[in-house]
Amino acid sequence: MLKIKTCPTCGSKRIRNVRRTVRRTVKGKRYVVPDLEFYECPDCGEKLYGPEAMRRIEAYSPAYAKSRRIALPA
Ligand SMILES: [Zn+2]
């Protein structure tokens, strides 16, 4: 897990590690990543995802689904 002490966006020292179910939207498709660990800044709303969080997001994201092959426009 990466360690972050200050928010890279606003410089707030209140940024903190949270664990929460996250709802995201990619290309109009909504999906849910349950029990995701990430950093959130209470001052500006910035969210930072570490490598583990990114892997979990990708695993749940329809944009990265490996079981389906989607032809994307170039
Ligand atoms: Zn911030």
N, CA, C, O and the ligand as a Tripos MOL2 file, in Angstrom:
@<TRIPOS>MOLECULE
protein
  297   295    75     0     0
PROTEIN
NO_CHARGES

@<TRIPOS>ATOM
      1 N           0.8430   -1.1990    0.0000 N.3       1 MET1
      2 CA          0.0000    0.0000    0.0000 C.3       1 MET1
      3 C           0.8730    1.2410    0.0000 C.2       1 MET1
      4 O           1.7950    1.3620    0.8060 O.2       1 MET1
      5 N           0.5810    2.1540   -0.8980 N.am      2 LEU2
      6 CA          1.3690    3.3840   -0.9310 C.3       2 LEU2
      7 C           1.0230    4.2620    0.2670 C.2       2 LEU2
      8 O          -0.0810    4.1960    0.8060 O.2       2 LEU2
      9 N           1.9860    5.0810    0.6720 N.am      3 LYS3
     10 CA          1.7560    5.9470    1.8120 C.3       3 LYS3
     11 C           1.7010    7.3990    1.3440 C.2       3 LYS3
     12 O           2.6360    7.9180    0.7340 O.2       3 LYS3
     13 N           0.5920    8.0220    1.6460 N.am      4 ILE4
     14 CA          0.4050    9.4110    1.2360 C.3       4 ILE4
     15 C           0.0750   10.2380    2.4720 C.2       4 ILE4
     16 O          -0.8230    9.9010    3.2430 O.2       4 ILE4
     17 N           0.8160   11.3190    2.6450 N.am      5 LYS5
     18 CA          0.5930   12.1570    3.8340 C.3       5 LYS5
     19 C          -0.0840   13.4700    3.4780 C.2       5 LYS5
     20 O          -0.8100   14.0500    4.2850 O.2       5 LYS5
     21 N           0.1660   13.9330    2.2540 N.am      6 THR6
     22 CA         -0.4660   15.1890    1.8390 C.3       6 THR6
     23 C          -1.1300   15.0090    0.4830 C.2       6 THR6
     24 O          -0.6420   14.2720   -0.3740 O.2       6 THR6
     25 N          -2.2430   15.6920    0.3080 N.am      7 CYS7
     26 CA         -2.9870   15.6080   -0.9370 C.3       7 CYS7
     27 C          -2.1980   16.2820   -2.0650 C.2       7 CYS7
     28 O          -1.8040   17.4410   -1.9300 O.2       7 CYS7
     29 N          -1.9630   15.5730   -3.1750 N.am      8 PRO8
     30 CA         -1.2040   16.1710   -4.2810 C.3       8 PRO8
     31 C          -1.9740   17.2770   -4.9970 C.2       8 PRO8
     32 O          -1.3850   18.0720   -5.7290 O.2       8 PRO8
     33 N          -3.2680   17.3300   -4.7920 N.am      9 THR9
     34 CA         -4.0840   18.3350   -5.4790 C.3       9 THR9
     35 C          -4.1730   19.6370   -4.6890 C.2       9 THR9
     36 O          -3.9730   20.7150   -5.2480 O.2       9 THR9
     37 N          -4.4700   19.5440   -3.3960 N.am     10 CYS10
     38 CA         -4.6750   20.7660   -2.6160 C.3      10 CYS10
     39 C          -3.6860   20.9120   -1.4610 C.2      10 CYS10
     40 O          -3.6720   21.9440   -0.7900 O.2      10 CYS10
     41 N          -2.8540   19.8880   -1.2200 N.am     11 GLY11
     42 CA         -1.8450   19.9960   -0.1680 C.3      11 GLY11
     43 C          -2.3600   19.7180    1.2340 C.2      11 GLY11
     44 O          -1.6300   19.8870    2.2100 O.2      11 GLY11
     45 N          -3.6220   19.2910    1.3410 N.am     12 SER12
     46 CA         -4.2050   19.0290    2.6510 C.3      12 SER12
     47 C          -3.5280   17.8360    3.3320 C.2      12 SER12
     48 O          -3.2140   16.8330    2.6920 O.2      12 SER12
     49 N          -3.3140   17.9680    4.6320 N.am     13 LYS13
     50 CA         -2.7440   16.8550    5.3990 C.3      13 LYS13
     51 C          -3.8260   15.9510    5.9730 C.2      13 LYS13
     52 O          -3.5360   15.0160    6.7180 O.2      13 LYS13
     53 N          -5.0620   16.2350    5.6230 N.am     14 ARG14
     54 CA         -6.1680   15.4320    6.1570 C.3      14 ARG14
     55 C          -6.4950   14.2380    5.2620 C.2      14 ARG14
     56 O          -7.3850   13.4490    5.5780 O.2      14 ARG14
     57 N          -5.7850   14.1080    4.1590 N.am     15 ILE15
     58 CA         -6.0340   12.9690    3.2610 C.3      15 ILE15
     59 C          -5.8390   11.6740    4.0460 C.2      15 ILE15
     60 O          -4.9080   11.5480    4.8410 O.2      15 ILE15
     61 N          -6.7340   10.7170    3.8070 N.am     16 ARG16
     62 CA         -6.6690    9.5180    4.6290 C.3      16 ARG16
     63 C          -7.0520    8.2660    3.8480 C.2      16 ARG16
     64 O          -7.7080    8.3180    2.8070 O.2      16 ARG16
     65 N          -6.6190    7.1630    4.3910 N.am     17 ASN17
     66 CA         -6.9200    5.8690    3.8010 C.3      17 ASN17
     67 C          -8.3210    5.4310    4.2030 C.2      17 ASN17
     68 O          -8.6670    5.4300    5.3850 O.2      17 ASN17
     69 N          -9.1160    5.0620    3.2200 N.am     18 VAL18
     70 CA        -10.4760    4.6150    3.5000 C.3      18 VAL18
     71 C         -10.7220    3.2800    2.8090 C.2      18 VAL18
     72 O         -10.0330    2.9270    1.8530 O.2      18 VAL18
     73 N         -11.7080    2.5480    3.3010 N.am     19 ARG19
     74 CA        -12.1060    1.2990    2.6830 C.3      19 ARG19
     75 C         -13.6090    1.3560    2.4780 C.2      19 ARG19
     76 O         -14.3810    1.4590    3.4310 O.2      19 ARG19
     77 N         -14.0060    1.2860    1.2180 N.am     20 ARG20
     78 CA        -15.4050    1.5740    0.9190 C.3      20 ARG20
     79 C         -15.7900    0.9160   -0.4020 C.2      20 ARG20
     80 O         -14.9440    0.6650   -1.2600 O.2      20 ARG20
     81 N         -17.0540    0.6500   -0.5430 N.am     21 THR21
     82 CA        -17.5700    0.1920   -1.8240 C.3      21 THR21
     83 C         -17.6850    1.3900   -2.7580 C.2      21 THR21
     84 O         -18.3110    2.3950   -2.4240 O.2      21 THR21
     85 N         -17.0740    1.2670   -3.9260 N.am     22 VAL22
     86 CA        -16.9950    2.3980   -4.8510 C.3      22 VAL22
     87 C         -17.8560    2.1420   -6.0760 C.2      22 VAL22
     88 O         -17.8140    1.0640   -6.6700 O.2      22 VAL22
     89 N         -18.6330    3.1480   -6.4440 N.am     23 ARG23
     90 CA        -19.4100    3.0770   -7.6690 C.3      23 ARG23
     91 C         -18.7700    3.9810   -8.7010 C.2      23 ARG23
     92 O         -18.5340    5.1640   -8.4520 O.2      23 ARG23
     93 N         -18.4950    3.4180   -9.8480 N.am     24 ARG24
     94 CA        -17.8550    4.2040  -10.8930 C.3      24 ARG24
     95 C         -18.6160    4.0440  -12.2000 C.2      24 ARG24
     96 O         -19.4120    3.1200  -12.3690 O.2      24 ARG24
     97 N         -18.3560    4.9550  -13.1100 N.am     25 THR25
     98 CA        -18.9770    4.8790  -14.4200 C.3      25 THR25
     99 C         -17.8920    4.9890  -15.4790 C.2      25 THR25
    100 O         -17.0920    5.9240  -15.4630 O.2      25 THR25
    101 N         -17.8670    4.0330  -16.3960 N.am     26 VAL26
    102 CA        -16.9270    4.0690  -17.5080 C.3      26 VAL26
    103 C         -17.7010    3.9240  -18.8010 C.2      26 VAL26
    104 O         -18.3920    2.9280  -19.0160 O.2      26 VAL26
    105 N         -17.5840    4.9140  -19.6540 N.am     27 LYS27
    106 CA        -18.2650    4.8940  -20.9480 C.3      27 LYS27
    107 C         -19.7530    4.5740  -20.7970 C.2      27 LYS27
    108 O         -20.3130    3.7760  -21.5480 O.2      27 LYS27
    109 N         -20.3660    5.2050  -19.8240 N.am     28 GLY28
    110 CA        -21.7960    5.0540  -19.6390 C.3      28 GLY28
    111 C         -22.2200    3.7880  -18.9220 C.2      28 GLY28
    112 O         -23.4060    3.5710  -18.6730 O.2      28 GLY28
    113 N         -21.2270    2.9380  -18.5850 N.am     29 LYS29
    114 CA        -21.5620    1.7120  -17.8720 C.3      29 LYS29
    115 C         -21.1770    1.8570  -16.4110 C.2      29 LYS29
    116 O         -20.0440    2.1910  -16.0660 O.2      29 LYS29
    117 N         -22.1670    1.5930  -15.5650 N.am     30 ARG30
    118 CA        -21.9130    1.6930  -14.1440 C.3      30 ARG30
    119 C         -21.4570    0.3630  -13.5830 C.2      30 ARG30
    120 O         -21.9640   -0.6890  -13.9740 O.2      30 ARG30
    121 N         -20.5200    0.4040  -12.6840 N.am     31 TYR31
    122 CA        -20.1060   -0.8230  -12.0210 C.3      31 TYR31
    123 C         -19.6930   -0.5190  -10.5930 C.2      31 TYR31
    124 O         -19.4650    0.6350  -10.2290 O.2      31 TYR31
    125 N         -19.5980   -1.5700   -9.7890 N.am     32 VAL32
    126 CA        -19.3270   -1.4220   -8.3670 C.3      32 VAL32
    127 C         -18.0780   -2.2170   -8.0080 C.2      32 VAL32
    128 O         -17.9290   -3.3750   -8.3980 O.2      32 VAL32
    129 N         -17.1960   -1.5880   -7.2690 N.am     33 VAL33
    130 CA        -16.0250   -2.2910   -6.7420 C.3      33 VAL33
    131 C         -16.2050   -2.3800   -5.2260 C.2      33 VAL33
    132 O         -16.0510   -1.3810   -4.5240 O.2      33 VAL33
    133 N         -16.5290   -3.5720   -4.7190 N.am     34 PRO34
    134 CA        -16.8140   -3.6900   -3.2930 C.3      34 PRO34
    135 C         -15.5480   -3.6450   -2.4390 C.2      34 PRO34
    136 O         -14.5120   -4.1940   -2.8150 O.2      34 PRO34
    137 N         -15.6460   -2.9850   -1.2880 N.am     35 ASP35
    138 CA        -14.6000   -3.0450   -0.2770 C.3      35 ASP35
    139 C         -13.2370   -2.6100   -0.8170 C.2      35 ASP35
    140 O         -12.2330   -3.2880   -0.5990 O.2      35 ASP35
    141 N         -13.2080   -1.4990   -1.5070 N.am     36 LEU36
    142 CA        -11.9700   -1.0160   -2.1060 C.3      36 LEU36
    143 C         -11.2210   -0.1020   -1.1290 C.2      36 LEU36
    144 O         -11.8170    0.7270   -0.4400 O.2      36 LEU36
    145 N          -9.8880   -0.2850   -1.0920 N.am     37 GLU37
    146 CA         -9.0590    0.5400   -0.2180 C.3      37 GLU37
    147 C          -8.3700    1.6220   -1.0500 C.2      37 GLU37
    148 O          -7.6980    1.3170   -2.0350 O.2      37 GLU37
    149 N          -8.5350    2.8650   -0.6590 N.am     38 PHE38
    150 CA         -7.9060    3.9620   -1.4010 C.3      38 PHE38
    151 C          -7.7600    5.1820   -0.4960 C.2      38 PHE38
    152 O          -8.2160    5.1820    0.6480 O.2      38 PHE38
    153 N          -7.1180    6.2200   -1.0280 N.am     39 TYR39
    154 CA         -6.9660    7.4560   -0.2760 C.3      39 TYR39
    155 C          -7.9960    8.4680   -0.7390 C.2      39 TYR39
    156 O          -8.2860    8.5960   -1.9280 O.2      39 TYR39
    157 N          -8.5390    9.1820    0.2350 N.am     40 GLU40
    158 CA         -9.5090   10.2080   -0.1040 C.3      40 GLU40
    159 C          -9.2090   11.4820    0.6750 C.2      40 GLU40
    160 O          -8.9450   11.4490    1.8770 O.2      40 GLU40
    161 N          -9.2560   12.6030   -0.0360 N.am     41 CYS41
    162 CA         -9.0380   13.9040    0.5940 C.3      41 CYS41
    163 C         -10.3870   14.5140    0.9460 C.2      41 CYS41
    164 O         -11.2100   14.7450    0.0590 O.2      41 CYS41
    165 N         -10.6280   14.7780    2.2330 N.am     42 PRO42
    166 CA        -11.9190   15.3460    2.6360 C.3      42 PRO42
    167 C         -12.0500   16.8120    2.2350 C.2      42 PRO42
    168 O         -13.1570   17.3480    2.2270 O.2      42 PRO42
    169 N         -10.9560   17.4580    1.9080 N.am     43 ASP43
    170 CA        -11.0060   18.8850    1.5790 C.3      43 ASP43
    171 C         -11.3720   19.1550    0.1240 C.2      43 ASP43
    172 O         -12.1750   20.0420   -0.1630 O.2      43 ASP43
    173 N         -10.7750   18.3800   -0.8060 N.am     44 CYS44
    174 CA        -11.0580   18.6670   -2.2190 C.3      44 CYS44
    175 C         -11.7300   17.4920   -2.9220 C.2      44 CYS44
    176 O         -12.1330   17.6030   -4.0800 O.2      44 CYS44
    177 N         -11.8520   16.3520   -2.2120 N.am     45 GLY45
    178 CA        -12.5410   15.2190   -2.8170 C.3      45 GLY45
    179 C         -11.6550   14.3590   -3.7030 C.2      45 GLY45
    180 O         -12.1450   13.4240   -4.3370 O.2      45 GLY45
    181 N         -10.3710   14.6510   -3.7620 N.am     46 GLU46
    182 CA         -9.4370   13.8630   -4.5650 C.3      46 GLU46
    183 C          -9.3960   12.4230   -4.0730 C.2      46 GLU46
    184 O          -9.4050   12.1580   -2.8710 O.2      46 GLU46
    185 N          -9.3490   11.4850   -5.0460 N.am     47 LYS47
    186 CA         -9.2290   10.0730   -4.7020 C.3      47 LYS47
    187 C          -7.9790    9.5210   -5.3610 C.2      47 LYS47
    188 O          -7.7260    9.7550   -6.5430 O.2      47 LYS47
    189 N          -7.2000    8.7820   -4.5770 N.am     48 LEU48
    190 CA         -5.9660    8.2030   -5.0920 C.3      48 LEU48
    191 C          -6.0060    6.6930   -4.9130 C.2      48 LEU48
    192 O          -6.3000    6.1800   -3.8330 O.2      48 LEU48
    193 N          -5.7010    5.9940   -6.0070 N.am     49 TYR49
    194 CA         -5.7530    4.5380   -5.9740 C.3      49 TYR49
    195 C          -4.3560    3.9680   -6.1240 C.2      49 TYR49
    196 O          -3.6260    4.3370   -7.0450 O.2      49 TYR49
    197 N          -3.9810    3.0740   -5.2280 N.am     50 GLY50
    198 CA         -2.6950    2.3960   -5.3230 C.3      50 GLY50
    199 C          -2.7720    1.2670   -6.3310 C.2      50 GLY50
    200 O          -3.8280    1.0110   -6.9100 O.2      50 GLY50
    201 N          -1.6350    0.5840   -6.5430 N.am     51 PRO51
    202 CA         -1.5900   -0.5060   -7.5240 C.3      51 PRO51
    203 C          -2.5980   -1.6250   -7.2310 C.2      51 PRO51
    204 O          -3.2090   -2.1630   -8.1550 O.2      51 PRO51
    205 N          -2.7720   -1.9730   -5.9600 N.am     52 GLU52
    206 CA         -3.7220   -3.0380   -5.6160 C.3      52 GLU52
    207 C          -5.1440   -2.5780   -5.9260 C.2      52 GLU52
    208 O          -5.9510   -3.3360   -6.4640 O.2      52 GLU52
    209 N          -5.4350   -1.3440   -5.5850 N.am     53 ALA53
    210 CA         -6.7710   -0.7970   -5.8500 C.3      53 ALA53
    211 C          -7.0340   -0.7470   -7.3510 C.2      53 ALA53
    212 O          -8.1390   -1.0510   -7.8010 O.2      53 ALA53
    213 N          -6.0120   -0.3610   -8.1320 N.am     54 MET54
    214 CA         -6.1810   -0.2920   -9.5780 C.3      54 MET54
    215 C          -6.4740   -1.6800  -10.1520 C.2      54 MET54
    216 O          -7.3080   -1.8310  -11.0450 O.2      54 MET54
    217 N          -5.7810   -2.6830   -9.6300 N.am     55 ARG55
    218 CA         -6.0270   -4.0490  -10.1050 C.3      55 ARG55
    219 C          -7.4540   -4.4800   -9.8210 C.2      55 ARG55
    220 O          -8.1010   -5.1180  -10.6520 O.2      55 ARG55
    221 N          -7.9350   -4.1260   -8.6450 N.am     56 ARG56
    222 CA         -9.3060   -4.5000   -8.2900 C.3      56 ARG56
    223 C         -10.3110   -3.7390   -9.1510 C.2      56 ARG56
    224 O         -11.3140   -4.3030   -9.5870 O.2      56 ARG56
    225 N         -10.0410   -2.4710   -9.3920 N.am     57 ILE57
    226 CA        -10.9320   -1.6860  -10.2440 C.3      57 ILE57
    227 C         -10.9880   -2.3060  -11.6330 C.2      57 ILE57
    228 O         -12.0620   -2.4630  -12.2130 O.2      57 ILE57
    229 N          -9.8120   -2.6590  -12.1610 N.am     58 GLU58
    230 CA         -9.7660   -3.2530  -13.4900 C.3      58 GLU58
    231 C         -10.4900   -4.5950  -13.5330 C.2      58 GLU58
    232 O         -11.1310   -4.9370  -14.5270 O.2      58 GLU58
    233 N         -10.3790   -5.3460  -12.4430 N.am     59 ALA59
    234 CA        -11.0340   -6.6540  -12.3950 C.3      59 ALA59
    235 C         -12.5600   -6.5160  -12.4490 C.2      59 ALA59
    236 O         -13.2530   -7.3880  -12.9730 O.2      59 ALA59
    237 N         -13.0670   -5.4210  -11.9050 N.am     60 TYR60
    238 CA        -14.5150   -5.2380  -11.8570 C.3      60 TYR60
    239 C         -15.0460   -4.3840  -13.0050 C.2      60 TYR60
    240 O         -16.2450   -4.3780  -13.2870 O.2      60 TYR60
    241 N         -14.1440   -3.6670  -13.6600 N.am     61 SER61
    242 CA        -14.5890   -2.7310  -14.6920 C.3      61 SER61
    243 C         -15.0070   -3.4330  -15.9690 C.2      61 SER61
    244 O         -14.3070   -4.3310  -16.4390 O.2      61 SER61
    245 N         -16.1390   -3.0380  -16.5380 N.am     62 PRO62
    246 CA        -16.5580   -3.6120  -17.8180 C.3      62 PRO62
    247 C         -15.5950   -3.2240  -18.9440 C.2      62 PRO62
    248 O         -15.5150   -3.9230  -19.9540 O.2      62 PRO62
    249 N         -14.8670   -2.1190  -18.7800 N.am     63 ALA63
    250 CA        -13.9300   -1.6660  -19.8080 C.3      63 ALA63
    251 C         -12.7190   -2.5930  -19.8960 C.2      63 ALA63
    252 O         -12.0600   -2.6630  -20.9330 O.2      63 ALA63
    253 N         -12.4290   -3.3010  -18.8060 N.am     64 TYR64
    254 CA        -11.2650   -4.1760  -18.7840 C.3      64 TYR64
    255 C         -11.6390   -5.6520  -18.7680 C.2      64 TYR64
    256 O         -10.7870   -6.5220  -18.5890 O.2      64 TYR64
    257 N         -12.9200   -5.9160  -18.9570 N.am     65 ALA65
    258 CA        -13.3790   -7.2960  -18.8730 C.3      65 ALA65
    259 C         -12.6140   -8.1750  -19.8500 C.2      65 ALA65
    260 O         -12.5320   -7.8700  -21.0400 O.2      65 ALA65
    261 N         -12.0560   -9.2640  -19.3430 N.am     66 LYS66
    262 CA        -11.2550  -10.1310  -20.1970 C.3      66 LYS66
    263 C         -12.0880  -11.2290  -20.8480 C.2      66 LYS66
    264 O         -11.6990  -11.8150  -21.8580 O.2      66 LYS66
    265 N         -13.2460  -11.4910  -20.2420 N.am     67 SER67
    266 CA        -14.0630  -12.5740  -20.7610 C.3      67 SER67
    267 C         -14.7580  -12.1850  -22.0680 C.2      67 SER67
    268 O         -15.1390  -13.0360  -22.8730 O.2      67 SER67
    269 N         -14.9090  -10.8700  -22.2500 N.am     68 ARG68
    270 CA        -15.5810  -10.3970  -23.4500 C.3      68 ARG68
    271 C         -14.6160   -9.5930  -24.3120 C.2      68 ARG68
    272 O         -13.7910   -8.8400  -23.7960 O.2      68 ARG68
    273 N         -14.7210   -9.7530  -25.5940 N.am     69 ARG69
    274 CA        -13.9220   -8.9550  -26.5090 C.3      69 ARG69
    275 C         -14.8180   -7.8890  -27.1280 C.2      69 ARG69
    276 O         -15.7920   -8.1900  -27.8180 O.2      69 ARG69
    277 N         -14.4740   -6.6780  -26.8710 N.am     70 ILE70
    278 CA        -15.2850   -5.5790  -27.4000 C.3      70 ILE70
    279 C         -14.4620   -4.8310  -28.4590 C.2      70 ILE70
    280 O         -13.3420   -4.3890  -28.2050 O.2      70 ILE70
    281 N         -15.0400   -4.7070  -29.6210 N.am     71 ALA71
    282 CA        -14.3640   -3.9640  -30.6660 C.3      71 ALA71
    283 C         -14.5100   -2.4740  -30.4110 C.2      71 ALA71
    284 O         -15.6000   -1.9140  -30.5250 O.2      71 ALA71
    285 N         -13.3970   -1.8420  -30.0650 N.am     72 LEU72
    286 CA        -13.4420   -0.4190  -29.7960 C.3      72 LEU72
    287 C         -13.0770    0.3550  -31.0500 C.2      72 LEU72
    288 O         -12.1740   -0.0340  -31.7900 O.2      72 LEU72
    289 N         -13.7790    1.4460  -31.2820 N.am     73 PRO73
    290 CA        -13.4220    2.2860  -32.4260 C.3      73 PRO73
    291 C         -12.0180    2.8710  -32.2530 C.2      73 PRO73
    292 O         -11.6470    3.2820  -31.1540 O.2      73 PRO73
    293 N         -11.2500    2.9080  -33.3250 N.am     74 ALA74
    294 CA         -9.8610    3.3450  -33.2520 C.3      74 ALA74
    295 C          -9.7640    4.8430  -32.9660 C.2      74 ALA74
    296 O          -8.6620    5.3830  -32.8710 O.2      74 ALA74
    297 ZN         -7.1240   17.6190   -1.4390 Zn       75 ZN75
@<TRIPOS>BOND
     1     1     2 1
     2     2     3 1
     3     3     4 2
     4     3     5 am
     5     5     6 1
     6     6     7 1
     7     7     8 2
     8     7     9 am
     9     9    10 1
    10    10    11 1
    11    11    12 2
    12    11    13 am
    13    13    14 1
    14    14    15 1
    15    15    16 2
    16    15    17 am
    17    17    18 1
    18    18    19 1
    19    19    20 2
    20    19    21 am
    21    21    22 1
    22    22    23 1
    23    23    24 2
    24    23    25 am
    25    25    26 1
    26    26    27 1
    27    27    28 2
    28    27    29 am
    29    29    30 1
    30    30    31 1
    31    31    32 2
    32    31    33 am
    33    33    34 1
    34    34    35 1
    35    35    36 2
    36    35    37 am
    37    37    38 1
    38    38    39 1
    39    39    40 2
    40    39    41 am
    41    41    42 1
    42    42    43 1
    43    43    44 2
    44    43    45 am
    45    45    46 1
    46    46    47 1
    47    47    48 2
    48    47    49 am
    49    49    50 1
    50    50    51 1
    51    51    52 2
    52    51    53 am
    53    53    54 1
    54    54    55 1
    55    55    56 2
    56    55    57 am
    57    57    58 1
    58    58    59 1
    59    59    60 2
    60    59    61 am
    61    61    62 1
    62    62    63 1
    63    63    64 2
    64    63    65 am
    65    65    66 1
    66    66    67 1
    67    67    68 2
    68    67    69 am
    69    69    70 1
    70    70    71 1
    71    71    72 2
    72    71    73 am
    73    73    74 1
    74    74    75 1
    75    75    76 2
    76    75    77 am
    77    77    78 1
    78    78    79 1
    79    79    80 2
    80    79    81 am
    81    81    82 1
    82    82    83 1
    83    83    84 2
    84    83    85 am
    85    85    86 1
    86    86    87 1
    87    87    88 2
    88    87    89 am
    89    89    90 1
    90    90    91 1
    91    91    92 2
    92    91    93 am
    93    93    94 1
    94    94    95 1
    95    95    96 2
    96    95    97 am
    97    97    98 1
    98    98    99 1
    99    99   100 2
   100    99   101 am
   101   101   102 1
   102   102   103 1
   103   103   104 2
   104   103   105 am
   105   105   106 1
   106   106   107 1
   107   107   108 2
   108   107   109 am
   109   109   110 1
   110   110   111 1
   111   111   112 2
   112   111   113 am
   113   113   114 1
   114   114   115 1
   115   115   116 2
   116   115   117 am
   117   117   118 1
   118   118   119 1
   119   119   120 2
   120   119   121 am
   121   121   122 1
   122   122   123 1
   123   123   124 2
   124   123   125 am
   125   125   126 1
   126   126   127 1
   127   127   128 2
   128   127   129 am
   129   129   130 1
   130   130   131 1
   131   131   132 2
   132   131   133 am
   133   133   134 1
   134   134   135 1
   135   135   136 2
   136   135   137 am
   137   137   138 1
   138   138   139 1
   139   139   140 2
   140   139   141 am
   141   141   142 1
   142   142   143 1
   143   143   144 2
   144   143   145 am
   145   145   146 1
   146   146   147 1
   147   147   148 2
   148   147   149 am
   149   149   150 1
   150   150   151 1
   151   151   152 2
   152   151   153 am
   153   153   154 1
   154   154   155 1
   155   155   156 2
   156   155   157 am
   157   157   158 1
   158   158   159 1
   159   159   160 2
   160   159   161 am
   161   161   162 1
   162   162   163 1
   163   163   164 2
   164   163   165 am
   165   165   166 1
   166   166   167 1
   167   167   168 2
   168   167   169 am
   169   169   170 1
   170   170   171 1
   171   171   172 2
   172   171   173 am
   173   173   174 1
   174   174   175 1
   175   175   176 2
   176   175   177 am
   177   177   178 1
   178   178   179 1
   179   179   180 2
   180   179   181 am
   181   181   182 1
   182   182   183 1
   183   183   184 2
   184   183   185 am
   185   185   186 1
   186   186   187 1
   187   187   188 2
   188   187   189 am
   189   189   190 1
   190   190   191 1
   191   191   192 2
   192   191   193 am
   193   193   194 1
   194   194   195 1
   195   195   196 2
   196   195   197 am
   197   197   198 1
   198   198   199 1
   199   199   200 2
   200   199   201 am
   201   201   202 1
   202   202   203 1
   203   203   204 2
   204   203   205 am
   205   205   206 1
   206   206   207 1
   207   207   208 2
   208   207   209 am
   209   209   210 1
   210   210   211 1
   211   211   212 2
   212   211   213 am
   213   213   214 1
   214   214   215 1
   215   215   216 2
   216   215   217 am
   217   217   218 1
   218   218   219 1
   219   219   220 2
   220   219   221 am
   221   221   222 1
   222   222   223 1
   223   223   224 2
   224   223   225 am
   225   225   226 1
   226   226   227 1
   227   227   228 2
   228   227   229 am
   229   229   230 1
   230   230   231 1
   231   231   232 2
   232   231   233 am
   233   233   234 1
   234   234   235 1
   235   235   236 2
   236   235   237 am
   237   237   238 1
   238   238   239 1
   239   239   240 2
   240   239   241 am
   241   241   242 1
   242   242   243 1
   243   243   244 2
   244   243   245 am
   245   245   246 1
   246   246   247 1
   247   247   248 2
   248   247   249 am
   249   249   250 1
   250   250   251 1
   251   251   252 2
   252   251   253 am
   253   253   254 1
   254   254   255 1
   255   255   256 2
   256   255   257 am
   257   257   258 1
   258   258   259 1
   259   259   260 2
   260   259   261 am
   261   261   262 1
   262   262   263 1
   263   263   264 2
   264   263   265 am
   265   265   266 1
   266   266   267 1
   267   267   268 2
   268   267   269 am
   269   269   270 1
   270   270   271 1
   271   271   272 2
   272   271   273 am
   273   273   274 1
   274   274   275 1
   275   275   276 2
   276   275   277 am
   277   277   278 1
   278   278   279 1
   279   279   280 2
   280   279   281 am
   281   281   282 1
   282   282   283 1
   283   283   284 2
   284   283   285 am
   285   285   286 1
   286   286   287 1
   287   287   288 2
   288   287   289 am
   289   289   290 1
   290   290   291 1
   291   291   292 2
   292   291   293 am
   293   293   294 1
   294   294   295 1
   295   295   296 2
@<TRIPOS>SUBSTRUCTURE
     1 MET1         2 RESIDUE 1 A MET
     2 LEU2         6 RESIDUE 1 A LEU
     3 LYS3        10 RESIDUE 1 A LYS
     4 ILE4        14 RESIDUE 1 A ILE
     5 LYS5        18 RESIDUE 1 A LYS
     6 THR6        22 RESIDUE 1 A THR
     7 CYS7        26 RESIDUE 1 A CYS
     8 PRO8        30 RESIDUE 1 A PRO
     9 THR9        34 RESIDUE 1 A THR
    10 CYS10       38 RESIDUE 1 A CYS
    11 GLY11       42 RESIDUE 1 A GLY
    12 SER12       46 RESIDUE 1 A SER
    13 LYS13       50 RESIDUE 1 A LYS
    14 ARG14       54 RESIDUE 1 A ARG
    15 ILE15       58 RESIDUE 1 A ILE
    16 ARG16       62 RESIDUE 1 A ARG
    17 ASN17       66 RESIDUE 1 A ASN
    18 VAL18       70 RESIDUE 1 A VAL
    19 ARG19       74 RESIDUE 1 A ARG
    20 ARG20       78 RESIDUE 1 A ARG
    21 THR21       82 RESIDUE 1 A THR
    22 VAL22       86 RESIDUE 1 A VAL
    23 ARG23       90 RESIDUE 1 A ARG
    24 ARG24       94 RESIDUE 1 A ARG
    25 THR25       98 RESIDUE 1 A THR
    26 VAL26      102 RESIDUE 1 A VAL
    27 LYS27      106 RESIDUE 1 A LYS
    28 GLY28      110 RESIDUE 1 A GLY
    29 LYS29      114 RESIDUE 1 A LYS
    30 ARG30      118 RESIDUE 1 A ARG
    31 TYR31      122 RESIDUE 1 A TYR
    32 VAL32      126 RESIDUE 1 A VAL
    33 VAL33      130 RESIDUE 1 A VAL
    34 PRO34      134 RESIDUE 1 A PRO
    35 ASP35      138 RESIDUE 1 A ASP
    36 LEU36      142 RESIDUE 1 A LEU
    37 GLU37      146 RESIDUE 1 A GLU
    38 PHE38      150 RESIDUE 1 A PHE
    39 TYR39      154 RESIDUE 1 A TYR
    40 GLU40      158 RESIDUE 1 A GLU
    41 CYS41      162 RESIDUE 1 A CYS
    42 PRO42      166 RESIDUE 1 A PRO
    43 ASP43      170 RESIDUE 1 A ASP
    44 CYS44      174 RESIDUE 1 A CYS
    45 GLY45      178 RESIDUE 1 A GLY
    46 GLU46      182 RESIDUE 1 A GLU
    47 LYS47      186 RESIDUE 1 A LYS
    48 LEU48      190 RESIDUE 1 A LEU
    49 TYR49      194 RESIDUE 1 A TYR
    50 GLY50      198 RESIDUE 1 A GLY
    51 PRO51      202 RESIDUE 1 A PRO
    52 GLU52      206 RESIDUE 1 A GLU
    53 ALA53      210 RESIDUE 1 A ALA
    54 MET54      214 RESIDUE 1 A MET
    55 ARG55      218 RESIDUE 1 A ARG
    56 ARG56      222 RESIDUE 1 A ARG
    57 ILE57      226 RESIDUE 1 A ILE
    58 GLU58      230 RESIDUE 1 A GLU
    59 ALA59      234 RESIDUE 1 A ALA
    60 TYR60      238 RESIDUE 1 A TYR
    61 SER61      242 RESIDUE 1 A SER
    62 PRO62      246 RESIDUE 1 A PRO
    63 ALA63      250 RESIDUE 1 A ALA
    64 TYR64      254 RESIDUE 1 A TYR
    65 ALA65      258 RESIDUE 1 A ALA
    66 LYS66      262 RESIDUE 1 A LYS
    67 SER67      266 RESIDUE 1 A SER
    68 ARG68      270 RESIDUE 1 A ARG
    69 ARG69      274 RESIDUE 1 A ARG
    70 ILE70      278 RESIDUE 1 A ILE
    71 ALA71      282 RESIDUE 1 A ALA
    72 LEU72      286 RESIDUE 1 A LEU
    73 PRO73      290 RESIDUE 1 A PRO
    74 ALA74      294 RESIDUE 1 A ALA
    75 ZN75       297 GROUP 0 **** ****
